Amino acid sequence: MLLTGQATHQDTIAAINYAHIEKYLEKPWKAEQIVEDVKELLTQYIFDIGQDYTPLMPILHQATLLKNLQSKV
């Protein structure tokens, strides 16, 4: 995730190209959106590494959780 404040256009492009950015947010940020995006990325990461997600179910992004569970069927 990349949150920009006063980054230059060139810095932003470099970050996206080299860091494999999944989400990009620029000012003004909304706290609710950041929390939602972090939950979504965390949920996907847990599935990507094969970690047991069951203890974390209450805090995971429900739509991403459902998508991953449906893809296993």
N, CA, C and O atoms as a Tripos MOL2 file, in Angstrom:
@<TRIPOS>MOLECULE
protein
  292   291    73     0     0
PROTEIN
NO_CHARGES

@<TRIPOS>ATOM
      1 N           0.8520   -1.1610    0.0000 N.3       1 MET1
      2 CA          0.0000    0.0000    0.0000 C.3       1 MET1
      3 C           0.8980    1.2230    0.0000 C.2       1 MET1
      4 O           1.8910    1.2750    0.7250 O.2       1 MET1
      5 N           0.5550    2.1800   -0.7930 N.am      2 LEU2
      6 CA          1.3050    3.4270   -0.8730 C.3       2 LEU2
      7 C           0.3740    4.5710   -0.5130 C.2       2 LEU2
      8 O          -0.6480    4.7860   -1.1650 O.2       2 LEU2
      9 N           0.7380    5.3000    0.5270 N.am      3 LEU3
     10 CA          0.0270    6.5190    0.9040 C.3       3 LEU3
     11 C           0.9500    7.6820    0.5810 C.2       3 LEU3
     12 O           2.0790    7.7340    1.0690 O.2       3 LEU3
     13 N           0.4850    8.6010   -0.2260 N.am      4 THR4
     14 CA          1.3560    9.7070   -0.5780 C.3       4 THR4
     15 C           0.9580   10.9600    0.1840 C.2       4 THR4
     16 O          -0.2110   11.1890    0.4910 O.2       4 THR4
     17 N           1.9490   11.7400    0.4700 N.am      5 GLY5
     18 CA          1.7420   13.0350    1.0830 C.3       5 GLY5
     19 C           2.2820   14.0810    0.1360 C.2       5 GLY5
     20 O           1.5350   14.7840   -0.5430 O.2       5 GLY5
     21 N           3.5980   14.1650    0.1090 N.am      6 GLN6
     22 CA          4.2400   15.1320   -0.7680 C.3       6 GLN6
     23 C           5.2740   14.4700   -1.6620 C.2       6 GLN6
     24 O           6.2770   15.0880   -2.0200 O.2       6 GLN6
     25 N           5.0400   13.2390   -2.0170 N.am      7 ALA7
     26 CA          5.9550   12.5450   -2.9110 C.3       7 ALA7
     27 C           5.8920   13.1600   -4.3000 C.2       7 ALA7
     28 O           4.8520   13.6570   -4.7300 O.2       7 ALA7
     29 N           7.0190   13.1170   -4.9880 N.am      8 THR8
     30 CA          7.0250   13.6060   -6.3560 C.3       8 THR8
     31 C           6.3860   12.5590   -7.2520 C.2       8 THR8
     32 O           6.2310   11.3990   -6.8710 O.2       8 THR8
     33 N           6.0280   12.9840   -8.4210 N.am      9 HIS9
     34 CA          5.4420   12.0760   -9.3970 C.3       9 HIS9
     35 C           6.4250   10.9450   -9.7070 C.2       9 HIS9
     36 O           6.0230    9.7880   -9.8350 O.2       9 HIS9
     37 N           7.7000   11.2740   -9.8280 N.am     10 GLN10
     38 CA          8.7320   10.2820  -10.1250 C.3      10 GLN10
     39 C           8.8720    9.2780   -8.9790 C.2      10 GLN10
     40 O           9.0380    8.0840   -9.2300 O.2      10 GLN10
     41 N           8.8080    9.7420   -7.7210 N.am     11 ASP11
     42 CA          8.8740    8.8400   -6.5680 C.3      11 ASP11
     43 C           7.7050    7.8670   -6.5630 C.2      11 ASP11
     44 O           7.8700    6.6810   -6.2770 O.2      11 ASP11
     45 N           6.5470    8.3730   -6.8770 N.am     12 THR12
     46 CA          5.3460    7.5370   -6.8920 C.3      12 THR12
     47 C           5.4440    6.4620   -7.9660 C.2      12 THR12
     48 O           5.1230    5.3010   -7.7090 O.2      12 THR12
     49 N           5.8780    6.8280   -9.1490 N.am     13 ILE13
     50 CA          6.0350    5.8610  -10.2340 C.3      13 ILE13
     51 C           7.0520    4.7950   -9.8570 C.2      13 ILE13
     52 O           6.8190    3.6100  -10.0950 O.2      13 ILE13
     53 N           8.1720    5.1950   -9.2740 N.am     14 ALA14
     54 CA          9.2030    4.2390   -8.8630 C.3      14 ALA14
     55 C           8.6570    3.2720   -7.8160 C.2      14 ALA14
     56 O           8.9200    2.0710   -7.8860 O.2      14 ALA14
     57 N           7.9120    3.7780   -6.8610 N.am     15 ALA15
     58 CA          7.3500    2.9240   -5.8150 C.3      15 ALA15
     59 C           6.3820    1.9080   -6.4070 C.2      15 ALA15
     60 O           6.4090    0.7350   -6.0340 O.2      15 ALA15
     61 N           5.5470    2.3390   -7.3060 N.am     16 ILE16
     62 CA          4.5770    1.4390   -7.9220 C.3      16 ILE16
     63 C           5.2830    0.3920   -8.7810 C.2      16 ILE16
     64 O           4.9140   -0.7820   -8.7490 O.2      16 ILE16
     65 N           6.2810    0.7980   -9.5370 N.am     17 ASN17
     66 CA          6.9720   -0.1260  -10.4330 C.3      17 ASN17
     67 C           7.8630   -1.1240   -9.7050 C.2      17 ASN17
     68 O           7.9590   -2.2800  -10.1150 O.2      17 ASN17
     69 N           8.5130   -0.6930   -8.6340 N.am     18 TYR18
     70 CA          9.5110   -1.5400   -7.9940 C.3      18 TYR18
     71 C           9.0280   -2.2510   -6.7350 C.2      18 TYR18
     72 O           9.6200   -3.2500   -6.3300 O.2      18 TYR18
     73 N           7.9920   -1.7680   -6.1280 N.am     19 ALA19
     74 CA          7.5430   -2.3520   -4.8630 C.3      19 ALA19
     75 C           6.2790   -3.1920   -5.0210 C.2      19 ALA19
     76 O           5.7490   -3.6970   -4.0320 O.2      19 ALA19
     77 N           5.7990   -3.3460   -6.2310 N.am     20 HIS20
     78 CA          4.6000   -4.1440   -6.4830 C.3      20 HIS20
     79 C           3.4280   -3.6620   -5.6190 C.2      20 HIS20
     80 O           2.8190   -4.4460   -4.8920 O.2      20 HIS20
     81 N           3.1310   -2.4020   -5.7080 N.am     21 ILE21
     82 CA          2.0730   -1.7690   -4.9290 C.3      21 ILE21
     83 C           0.7100   -2.3420   -5.3290 C.2      21 ILE21
     84 O           0.3760   -2.4140   -6.5120 O.2      21 ILE21
     85 N          -0.0580   -2.7430   -4.3320 N.am     22 GLU22
     86 CA         -1.4070   -3.2730   -4.5640 C.3      22 GLU22
     87 C          -2.4750   -2.1890   -4.4530 C.2      22 GLU22
     88 O          -3.4990   -2.2490   -5.1340 O.2      22 GLU22
     89 N          -2.2370   -1.2120   -3.6060 N.am     23 LYS23
     90 CA         -3.1930   -0.1170   -3.3990 C.3      23 LYS23
     91 C          -2.4260    1.1920   -3.3800 C.2      23 LYS23
     92 O          -1.3020    1.2610   -2.8820 O.2      23 LYS23
     93 N          -3.0360    2.2140   -3.9200 N.am     24 TYR24
     94 CA         -2.4340    3.5420   -3.9420 C.3      24 TYR24
     95 C          -3.4730    4.5380   -3.4570 C.2      24 TYR24
     96 O          -4.5520    4.6510   -4.0380 O.2      24 TYR24
     97 N          -3.1510    5.2510   -2.4070 N.am     25 LEU25
     98 CA         -4.0480    6.2700   -1.8540 C.3      25 LEU25
     99 C          -3.2940    7.5900   -1.7530 C.2      25 LEU25
    100 O          -2.1590    7.6350   -1.2780 O.2      25 LEU25
    101 N          -3.9280    8.6440   -2.1990 N.am     26 GLU26
    102 CA         -3.3030    9.9580   -2.0580 C.3      26 GLU26
    103 C          -4.1830   10.8280   -1.1830 C.2      26 GLU26
    104 O          -5.3580   10.5280   -0.9690 O.2      26 GLU26
    105 N          -3.6050   11.9060   -0.6790 N.am     27 LYS27
    106 CA         -4.3550   12.8050    0.1830 C.3      27 LYS27
    107 C          -5.5180   13.3950   -0.5920 C.2      27 LYS27
    108 O          -5.4020   13.5930   -1.8010 O.2      27 LYS27
    109 N          -6.5940   13.6730    0.0370 N.am     28 PRO28
    110 CA         -6.8940   13.4310    1.4530 C.3      28 PRO28
    111 C          -7.3150   11.9800    1.6760 C.2      28 PRO28
    112 O          -8.1150   11.4360    0.9140 O.2      28 PRO28
    113 N          -6.7800   11.3640    2.7090 N.am     29 TRP29
    114 CA         -7.1220    9.9870    3.0460 C.3      29 TRP29
    115 C          -8.3330    9.9760    3.9490 C.2      29 TRP29
    116 O          -8.5810   10.9230    4.6950 O.2      29 TRP29
    117 N          -9.0680    8.9120    3.8750 N.am     30 LYS30
    118 CA        -10.1730    8.6790    4.8090 C.3      30 LYS30
    119 C          -9.7900    7.4630    5.6320 C.2      30 LYS30
    120 O          -9.5000    6.4000    5.0840 O.2      30 LYS30
    121 N          -9.7900    7.6190    6.9440 N.am     31 ALA31
    122 CA         -9.3550    6.5470    7.8410 C.3      31 ALA31
    123 C         -10.1160    5.2550    7.5840 C.2      31 ALA31
    124 O          -9.5270    4.1740    7.6000 O.2      31 ALA31
    125 N         -11.4060    5.3540    7.3490 N.am     32 GLU32
    126 CA        -12.2130    4.1660    7.1210 C.3      32 GLU32
    127 C         -11.7450    3.4070    5.8850 C.2      32 GLU32
    128 O         -11.7270    2.1770    5.8770 O.2      32 GLU32
    129 N         -11.3680    4.1390    4.8420 N.am     33 GLN33
    130 CA        -10.9010    3.5040    3.6130 C.3      33 GLN33
    131 C          -9.5540    2.8140    3.8230 C.2      33 GLN33
    132 O          -9.3200    1.7250    3.2990 O.2      33 GLN33
    133 N          -8.6700    3.4540    4.5910 N.am     34 ILE34
    134 CA         -7.3720    2.8480    4.8760 C.3      34 ILE34
    135 C          -7.5590    1.5540    5.6600 C.2      34 ILE34
    136 O          -6.9240    0.5460    5.3480 O.2      34 ILE34
    137 N          -8.4150    1.5690    6.6660 N.am     35 VAL35
    138 CA         -8.6700    0.3640    7.4620 C.3      35 VAL35
    139 C          -9.2380   -0.7370    6.5740 C.2      35 VAL35
    140 O          -8.8160   -1.8890    6.6730 O.2      35 VAL35
    141 N         -10.1800   -0.4020    5.7180 N.am     36 GLU36
    142 CA        -10.7860   -1.3850    4.8100 C.3      36 GLU36
    143 C          -9.7400   -1.9670    3.8580 C.2      36 GLU36
    144 O          -9.7050   -3.1770    3.6390 O.2      36 GLU36
    145 N          -8.9020   -1.1200    3.3030 N.am     37 ASP37
    146 CA         -7.8780   -1.5910    2.3710 C.3      37 ASP37
    147 C          -6.8430   -2.4750    3.0670 C.2      37 ASP37
    148 O          -6.4180   -3.4850    2.5070 O.2      37 ASP37
    149 N          -6.4390   -2.1090    4.2710 N.am     38 VAL38
    150 CA         -5.4790   -2.9180    5.0260 C.3      38 VAL38
    151 C          -6.0850   -4.2840    5.3450 C.2      38 VAL38
    152 O          -5.4070   -5.3040    5.2220 O.2      38 VAL38
    153 N          -7.3440   -4.3130    5.7490 N.am     39 LYS39
    154 CA         -8.0060   -5.5890    6.0290 C.3      39 LYS39
    155 C          -8.0610   -6.4610    4.7800 C.2      39 LYS39
    156 O          -7.8240   -7.6670    4.8530 O.2      39 LYS39
    157 N          -8.3690   -5.8630    3.6460 N.am     40 GLU40
    158 CA         -8.4290   -6.6110    2.3980 C.3      40 GLU40
    159 C          -7.0590   -7.1770    2.0240 C.2      40 GLU40
    160 O          -6.9480   -8.3520    1.6740 O.2      40 GLU40
    161 N          -6.0190   -6.3460    2.0960 N.am     41 LEU41
    162 CA         -4.6730   -6.8040    1.7560 C.3      41 LEU41
    163 C          -4.1710   -7.8470    2.7430 C.2      41 LEU41
    164 O          -3.5330   -8.8180    2.3370 O.2      41 LEU41
    165 N          -4.4410   -7.6700    4.0170 N.am     42 LEU42
    166 CA         -4.0320   -8.6420    5.0300 C.3      42 LEU42
    167 C          -4.7120   -9.9800    4.8000 C.2      42 LEU42
    168 O          -4.0730  -11.0290    4.8880 O.2      42 LEU42
    169 N          -5.9940   -9.9490    4.5070 N.am     43 THR43
    170 CA         -6.7330  -11.1840    4.2540 C.3      43 THR43
    171 C          -6.1410  -11.9200    3.0670 C.2      43 THR43
    172 O          -5.9310  -13.1320    3.1320 O.2      43 THR43
    173 N          -5.8710  -11.2080    1.9880 N.am     44 GLN44
    174 CA         -5.3020  -11.8510    0.8090 C.3      44 GLN44
    175 C          -3.9110  -12.4030    1.1160 C.2      44 GLN44
    176 O          -3.5710  -13.4970    0.6640 O.2      44 GLN44
    177 N          -3.1140  -11.6720    1.8690 N.am     45 TYR45
    178 CA         -1.7710  -12.1310    2.2420 C.3      45 TYR45
    179 C          -1.8340  -13.4260    3.0450 C.2      45 TYR45
    180 O          -1.0460  -14.3420    2.8070 O.2      45 TYR45
    181 N          -2.7490  -13.5070    3.9780 N.am     46 ILE46
    182 CA         -2.8930  -14.7120    4.8030 C.3      46 ILE46
    183 C          -3.2040  -15.9250    3.9200 C.2      46 ILE46
    184 O          -2.6590  -17.0070    4.1360 O.2      46 ILE46
    185 N          -4.0670  -15.7440    2.9400 N.am     47 PHE47
    186 CA         -4.3550  -16.8460    2.0150 C.3      47 PHE47
    187 C          -3.1600  -17.1510    1.1180 C.2      47 PHE47
    188 O          -2.8790  -18.3150    0.8320 O.2      47 PHE47
    189 N          -2.4650  -16.1240    0.6770 N.am     48 ASP48
    190 CA         -1.3210  -16.3210   -0.2140 C.3      48 ASP48
    191 C          -0.2090  -17.1290    0.4560 C.2      48 ASP48
    192 O           0.4450  -17.9370   -0.2040 O.2      48 ASP48
    193 N           0.0140  -16.9230    1.7570 N.am     49 ILE49
    194 CA          1.0870  -17.6530    2.4320 C.3      49 ILE49
    195 C           0.6060  -18.9550    3.0460 C.2      49 ILE49
    196 O           1.4050  -19.7290    3.5730 O.2      49 ILE49
    197 N          -0.6930  -19.2020    2.9800 N.am     50 GLY50
    198 CA         -1.2400  -20.4540    3.4750 C.3      50 GLY50
    199 C          -1.3940  -20.5300    4.9860 C.2      50 GLY50
    200 O          -1.4360  -21.6210    5.5540 O.2      50 GLY50
    201 N          -1.4790  -19.3800    5.6340 N.am     51 GLN51
    202 CA         -1.6620  -19.3550    7.0860 C.3      51 GLN51
    203 C          -3.0920  -19.7260    7.4470 C.2      51 GLN51
    204 O          -4.0200  -19.4570    6.6850 O.2      51 GLN51
    205 N          -3.2670  -20.3430    8.6100 N.am     52 ASP52
    206 CA         -4.6090  -20.6650    9.1070 C.3      52 ASP52
    207 C          -5.3420  -19.3600    9.4120 C.2      52 ASP52
    208 O          -4.9350  -18.5940   10.2860 O.2      52 ASP52
    209 N          -6.4020  -19.1270    8.6970 N.am     53 TYR53
    210 CA         -7.1540  -17.8830    8.8350 C.3      53 TYR53
    211 C          -8.2230  -17.9440    9.9210 C.2      53 TYR53
    212 O          -8.7250  -16.8990   10.3350 O.2      53 TYR53
    213 N          -8.5830  -19.1290   10.3910 N.am     54 THR54
    214 CA         -9.7410  -19.2650   11.2720 C.3      54 THR54
    215 C          -9.6570  -18.4470   12.5600 C.2      54 THR54
    216 O         -10.6800  -17.8970   12.9700 O.2      54 THR54
    217 N          -8.5000  -18.3300   13.2270 N.am     55 PRO55
    218 CA         -8.4930  -17.5050   14.4360 C.3      55 PRO55
    219 C          -8.6820  -16.0090   14.1490 C.2      55 PRO55
    220 O          -9.0370  -15.2370   15.0400 O.2      55 PRO55
    221 N          -8.4430  -15.6190   12.9100 N.am     56 LEU56
    222 CA         -8.5120  -14.2010   12.5400 C.3      56 LEU56
    223 C          -9.8120  -13.8040   11.8490 C.2      56 LEU56
    224 O          -9.9820  -12.6470   11.4660 O.2      56 LEU56
    225 N         -10.7260  -14.7520   11.6890 N.am     57 MET57
    226 CA        -11.9440  -14.4870   10.9160 C.3      57 MET57
    227 C         -12.7030  -13.2220   11.3220 C.2      57 MET57
    228 O         -13.2070  -12.5260   10.4410 O.2      57 MET57
    229 N         -12.8090  -12.8910   12.6150 N.am     58 PRO58
    230 CA        -13.5740  -11.6950   12.9630 C.3      58 PRO58
    231 C         -12.9810  -10.3820   12.4460 C.2      58 PRO58
    232 O         -13.7030   -9.3980   12.2840 O.2      58 PRO58
    233 N         -11.6770  -10.3620   12.1880 N.am     59 ILE59
    234 CA        -11.0650   -9.1020   11.7520 C.3      59 ILE59
    235 C         -10.7370   -9.0780   10.2670 C.2      59 ILE59
    236 O         -10.3270   -8.0400    9.7500 O.2      59 ILE59
    237 N         -10.9050  -10.1870    9.5760 N.am     60 LEU60
    238 CA        -10.5570  -10.2370    8.1580 C.3      60 LEU60
    239 C         -11.6260   -9.5860    7.2880 C.2      60 LEU60
    240 O         -12.7740   -9.4160    7.6980 O.2      60 LEU60
    241 N         -11.2200   -9.2310    6.0920 N.am     61 HIS61
    242 CA        -12.1080   -8.6210    5.1080 C.3      61 HIS61
    243 C         -13.0360   -9.7130    4.5770 C.2      61 HIS61
    244 O         -12.5840  -10.6470    3.9140 O.2      61 HIS61
    245 N         -14.2910   -9.5980    4.8590 N.am     62 GLN62
    246 CA        -15.2450  -10.6760    4.6060 C.3      62 GLN62
    247 C         -15.4070  -11.0030    3.1250 C.2      62 GLN62
    248 O         -15.4990  -12.1780    2.7690 O.2      62 GLN62
    249 N         -15.4440  -10.0070    2.2620 N.am     63 ALA63
    250 CA        -15.6040  -10.2770    0.8300 C.3      63 ALA63
    251 C         -14.3810  -11.0040    0.2730 C.2      63 ALA63
    252 O         -14.5190  -11.9050   -0.5540 O.2      63 ALA63
    253 N         -13.1920  -10.6190    0.7200 N.am     64 THR64
    254 CA        -11.9650  -11.2790    0.2680 C.3      64 THR64
    255 C         -11.8880  -12.6890    0.8300 C.2      64 THR64
    256 O         -11.4520  -13.6100    0.1390 O.2      64 THR64
    257 N         -12.3020  -12.8620    2.0590 N.am     65 LEU65
    258 CA        -12.3520  -14.1780    2.6840 C.3      65 LEU65
    259 C         -13.2720  -15.0950    1.8800 C.2      65 LEU65
    260 O         -12.8930  -16.2180    1.5490 O.2      65 LEU65
    261 N         -14.4590  -14.6270    1.5690 N.am     66 LEU66
    262 CA        -15.4270  -15.4080    0.8090 C.3      66 LEU66
    263 C         -14.8980  -15.7560   -0.5840 C.2      66 LEU66
    264 O         -15.0380  -16.8910   -1.0390 O.2      66 LEU66
    265 N         -14.2950  -14.7860   -1.2490 N.am     67 LYS67
    266 CA        -13.7370  -15.0200   -2.5880 C.3      67 LYS67
    267 C         -12.6880  -16.1250   -2.5440 C.2      67 LYS67
    268 O         -12.6790  -17.0050   -3.4040 O.2      67 LYS67
    269 N         -11.8050  -16.0870   -1.5510 N.am     68 ASN68
    270 CA        -10.7660  -17.1050   -1.4350 C.3      68 ASN68
    271 C         -11.3320  -18.4670   -1.0900 C.2      68 ASN68
    272 O         -10.8570  -19.4800   -1.6030 O.2      68 ASN68
    273 N         -12.3340  -18.5090   -0.2360 N.am     69 LEU69
    274 CA        -12.9480  -19.7780    0.1170 C.3      69 LEU69
    275 C         -13.6910  -20.3810   -1.0620 C.2      69 LEU69
    276 O         -13.6580  -21.5960   -1.2590 O.2      69 LEU69
    277 N         -14.3590  -19.5500   -1.8440 N.am     70 GLN70
    278 CA        -15.0850  -20.0440   -3.0200 C.3      70 GLN70
    279 C         -14.1240  -20.5580   -4.0880 C.2      70 GLN70
    280 O         -14.4570  -21.4920   -4.8170 O.2      70 GLN70
    281 N         -12.9490  -19.9680   -4.1890 N.am     71 SER71
    282 CA        -11.9970  -20.4000   -5.2050 C.3      71 SER71
    283 C         -11.3660  -21.7440   -4.8580 C.2      71 SER71
    284 O         -10.8030  -22.4100   -5.7270 O.2      71 SER71
    285 N         -11.4580  -22.1470   -3.5830 N.am     72 LYS72
    286 CA        -10.9230  -23.4370   -3.1630 C.3      72 LYS72
    287 C         -11.8780  -24.5830   -3.4760 C.2      72 LYS72
    288 O         -11.4790  -25.7480   -3.4500 O.2      72 LYS72
    289 N         -13.1300  -24.2620   -3.7700 N.am     73 VAL73
    290 CA        -14.1410  -25.3020   -3.9960 C.3      73 VAL73
    291 C         -14.0350  -25.8380   -5.4020 C.2      73 VAL73
    292 O         -14.8020  -26.7210   -5.7850 O.2      73 VAL73
@<TRIPOS>BOND
     1     1     2 1
     2     2     3 1
     3     3     4 2
     4     3     5 am
     5     5     6 1
     6     6     7 1
     7     7     8 2
     8     7     9 am
     9     9    10 1
    10    10    11 1
    11    11    12 2
    12    11    13 am
    13    13    14 1
    14    14    15 1
    15    15    16 2
    16    15    17 am
    17    17    18 1
    18    18    19 1
    19    19    20 2
    20    19    21 am
    21    21    22 1
    22    22    23 1
    23    23    24 2
    24    23    25 am
    25    25    26 1
    26    26    27 1
    27    27    28 2
    28    27    29 am
    29    29    30 1
    30    30    31 1
    31    31    32 2
    32    31    33 am
    33    33    34 1
    34    34    35 1
    35    35    36 2
    36    35    37 am
    37    37    38 1
    38    38    39 1
    39    39    40 2
    40    39    41 am
    41    41    42 1
    42    42    43 1
    43    43    44 2
    44    43    45 am
    45    45    46 1
    46    46    47 1
    47    47    48 2
    48    47    49 am
    49    49    50 1
    50    50    51 1
    51    51    52 2
    52    51    53 am
    53    53    54 1
    54    54    55 1
    55    55    56 2
    56    55    57 am
    57    57    58 1
    58    58    59 1
    59    59    60 2
    60    59    61 am
    61    61    62 1
    62    62    63 1
    63    63    64 2
    64    63    65 am
    65    65    66 1
    66    66    67 1
    67    67    68 2
    68    67    69 am
    69    69    70 1
    70    70    71 1
    71    71    72 2
    72    71    73 am
    73    73    74 1
    74    74    75 1
    75    75    76 2
    76    75    77 am
    77    77    78 1
    78    78    79 1
    79    79    80 2
    80    79    81 am
    81    81    82 1
    82    82    83 1
    83    83    84 2
    84    83    85 am
    85    85    86 1
    86    86    87 1
    87    87    88 2
    88    87    89 am
    89    89    90 1
    90    90    91 1
    91    91    92 2
    92    91    93 am
    93    93    94 1
    94    94    95 1
    95    95    96 2
    96    95    97 am
    97    97    98 1
    98    98    99 1
    99    99   100 2
   100    99   101 am
   101   101   102 1
   102   102   103 1
   103   103   104 2
   104   103   105 am
   105   105   106 1
   106   106   107 1
   107   107   108 2
   108   107   109 am
   109   109   110 1
   110   110   111 1
   111   111   112 2
   112   111   113 am
   113   113   114 1
   114   114   115 1
   115   115   116 2
   116   115   117 am
   117   117   118 1
   118   118   119 1
   119   119   120 2
   120   119   121 am
   121   121   122 1
   122   122   123 1
   123   123   124 2
   124   123   125 am
   125   125   126 1
   126   126   127 1
   127   127   128 2
   128   127   129 am
   129   129   130 1
   130   130   131 1
   131   131   132 2
   132   131   133 am
   133   133   134 1
   134   134   135 1
   135   135   136 2
   136   135   137 am
   137   137   138 1
   138   138   139 1
   139   139   140 2
   140   139   141 am
   141   141   142 1
   142   142   143 1
   143   143   144 2
   144   143   145 am
   145   145   146 1
   146   146   147 1
   147   147   148 2
   148   147   149 am
   149   149   150 1
   150   150   151 1
   151   151   152 2
   152   151   153 am
   153   153   154 1
   154   154   155 1
   155   155   156 2
   156   155   157 am
   157   157   158 1
   158   158   159 1
   159   159   160 2
   160   159   161 am
   161   161   162 1
   162   162   163 1
   163   163   164 2
   164   163   165 am
   165   165   166 1
   166   166   167 1
   167   167   168 2
   168   167   169 am
   169   169   170 1
   170   170   171 1
   171   171   172 2
   172   171   173 am
   173   173   174 1
   174   174   175 1
   175   175   176 2
   176   175   177 am
   177   177   178 1
   178   178   179 1
   179   179   180 2
   180   179   181 am
   181   181   182 1
   182   182   183 1
   183   183   184 2
   184   183   185 am
   185   185   186 1
   186   186   187 1
   187   187   188 2
   188   187   189 am
   189   189   190 1
   190   190   191 1
   191   191   192 2
   192   191   193 am
   193   193   194 1
   194   194   195 1
   195   195   196 2
   196   195   197 am
   197   197   198 1
   198   198   199 1
   199   199   200 2
   200   199   201 am
   201   201   202 1
   202   202   203 1
   203   203   204 2
   204   203   205 am
   205   205   206 1
   206   206   207 1
   207   207   208 2
   208   207   209 am
   209   209   210 1
   210   210   211 1
   211   211   212 2
   212   211   213 am
   213   213   214 1
   214   214   215 1
   215   215   216 2
   216   215   217 am
   217   217   218 1
   218   218   219 1
   219   219   220 2
   220   219   221 am
   221   221   222 1
   222   222   223 1
   223   223   224 2
   224   223   225 am
   225   225   226 1
   226   226   227 1
   227   227   228 2
   228   227   229 am
   229   229   230 1
   230   230   231 1
   231   231   232 2
   232   231   233 am
   233   233   234 1
   234   234   235 1
   235   235   236 2
   236   235   237 am
   237   237   238 1
   238   238   239 1
   239   239   240 2
   240   239   241 am
   241   241   242 1
   242   242   243 1
   243   243   244 2
   244   243   245 am
   245   245   246 1
   246   246   247 1
   247   247   248 2
   248   247   249 am
   249   249   250 1
   250   250   251 1
   251   251   252 2
   252   251   253 am
   253   253   254 1
   254   254   255 1
   255   255   256 2
   256   255   257 am
   257   257   258 1
   258   258   259 1
   259   259   260 2
   260   259   261 am
   261   261   262 1
   262   262   263 1
   263   263   264 2
   264   263   265 am
   265   265   266 1
   266   266   267 1
   267   267   268 2
   268   267   269 am
   269   269   270 1
   270   270   271 1
   271   271   272 2
   272   271   273 am
   273   273   274 1
   274   274   275 1
   275   275   276 2
   276   275   277 am
   277   277   278 1
   278   278   279 1
   279   279   280 2
   280   279   281 am
   281   281   282 1
   282   282   283 1
   283   283   284 2
   284   283   285 am
   285   285   286 1
   286   286   287 1
   287   287   288 2
   288   287   289 am
   289   289   290 1
   290   290   291 1
   291   291   292 2
@<TRIPOS>SUBSTRUCTURE
     1 MET1         2 RESIDUE 1 A MET
     2 LEU2         6 RESIDUE 1 A LEU
     3 LEU3        10 RESIDUE 1 A LEU
     4 THR4        14 RESIDUE 1 A THR
     5 GLY5        18 RESIDUE 1 A GLY
     6 GLN6        22 RESIDUE 1 A GLN
     7 ALA7        26 RESIDUE 1 A ALA
     8 THR8        30 RESIDUE 1 A THR
     9 HIS9        34 RESIDUE 1 A HIS
    10 GLN10       38 RESIDUE 1 A GLN
    11 ASP11       42 RESIDUE 1 A ASP
    12 THR12       46 RESIDUE 1 A THR
    13 ILE13       50 RESIDUE 1 A ILE
    14 ALA14       54 RESIDUE 1 A ALA
    15 ALA15       58 RESIDUE 1 A ALA
    16 ILE16       62 RESIDUE 1 A ILE
    17 ASN17       66 RESIDUE 1 A ASN
    18 TYR18       70 RESIDUE 1 A TYR
    19 ALA19       74 RESIDUE 1 A ALA
    20 HIS20       78 RESIDUE 1 A HIS
    21 ILE21       82 RESIDUE 1 A ILE
    22 GLU22       86 RESIDUE 1 A GLU
    23 LYS23       90 RESIDUE 1 A LYS
    24 TYR24       94 RESIDUE 1 A TYR
    25 LEU25       98 RESIDUE 1 A LEU
    26 GLU26      102 RESIDUE 1 A GLU
    27 LYS27      106 RESIDUE 1 A LYS
    28 PRO28      110 RESIDUE 1 A PRO
    29 TRP29      114 RESIDUE 1 A TRP
    30 LYS30      118 RESIDUE 1 A LYS
    31 ALA31      122 RESIDUE 1 A ALA
    32 GLU32      126 RESIDUE 1 A GLU
    33 GLN33      130 RESIDUE 1 A GLN
    34 ILE34      134 RESIDUE 1 A ILE
    35 VAL35      138 RESIDUE 1 A VAL
    36 GLU36      142 RESIDUE 1 A GLU
    37 ASP37      146 RESIDUE 1 A ASP
    38 VAL38      150 RESIDUE 1 A VAL
    39 LYS39      154 RESIDUE 1 A LYS
    40 GLU40      158 RESIDUE 1 A GLU
    41 LEU41      162 RESIDUE 1 A LEU
    42 LEU42      166 RESIDUE 1 A LEU
    43 THR43      170 RESIDUE 1 A THR
    44 GLN44      174 RESIDUE 1 A GLN
    45 TYR45      178 RESIDUE 1 A TYR
    46 ILE46      182 RESIDUE 1 A ILE
    47 PHE47      186 RESIDUE 1 A PHE
    48 ASP48      190 RESIDUE 1 A ASP
    49 ILE49      194 RESIDUE 1 A ILE
    50 GLY50      198 RESIDUE 1 A GLY
    51 GLN51      202 RESIDUE 1 A GLN
    52 ASP52      206 RESIDUE 1 A ASP
    53 TYR53      210 RESIDUE 1 A TYR
    54 THR54      214 RESIDUE 1 A THR
    55 PRO55      218 RESIDUE 1 A PRO
    56 LEU56      222 RESIDUE 1 A LEU
    57 MET57      226 RESIDUE 1 A MET
    58 PRO58      230 RESIDUE 1 A PRO
    59 ILE59      234 RESIDUE 1 A ILE
    60 LEU60      238 RESIDUE 1 A LEU
    61 HIS61      242 RESIDUE 1 A HIS
    62 GLN62      246 RESIDUE 1 A GLN
    63 ALA63      250 RESIDUE 1 A ALA
    64 THR64      254 RESIDUE 1 A THR
    65 LEU65      258 RESIDUE 1 A LEU
    66 LEU66      262 RESIDUE 1 A LEU
    67 LYS67      266 RESIDUE 1 A LYS
    68 ASN68      270 RESIDUE 1 A ASN
    69 LEU69      274 RESIDUE 1 A LEU
    70 GLN70      278 RESIDUE 1 A GLN
    71 SER71      282 RESIDUE 1 A SER
    72 LYS72      286 RESIDUE 1 A LYS
    73 VAL73      290 RESIDUE 1 A VAL
